[in-house]
Amino acid sequence: MEILEITDVNYEQEVATFNGLVLLDFWAPWCGPCRALTPIVEELAAEIDETKEKIKVGKVDVDKNPGLASQFKVMNIPFVAVLKNGGLVNSSVGLKSKKMLLDMLNV
């Protein structure tokens, strides 16, 4: 599965109106734990693609998209949010294992 770059501009089209689950990884290039989370998110996205579930995975650069960072009240990164049918159902701060991310998607 392709990991989407979610921005202040495409959020409404890609996430808010999507009928399914979306995992958003809020990150920044200068954040060490964020860089450590990237391969875990990529591995998760690859596994989700194999299962053909109705799930999207996206990354939000908080420096380039302050509107979304503010909307989700992101104070610390990495911040992972799970949305179902456009509404926030789960969120977590800090580096997570793939199992923890999968558990967040089981809503």
Number of C-alpha atoms within 10 A of each C-alpha: 16 11 16 13 15 22 19 16 11 11 16 13 10 17 23 17 13 19 13 15 23 24 26 23 28 25 25 18 11 9 11 13 16 20 15 13 18 16 12 17 22 17 12 18 19 15 13 17 15 9 9 9 11 12 19 22 24 23 19 23 18 22 13 12 15 15 14 19 21 11 9 14 10 18 10 12 20 25 23 23 22 23 23 20 14 17 14 15 14 15 16 17 15 12 20 19 12 16 11 11 20 14 10 17 18 9 11
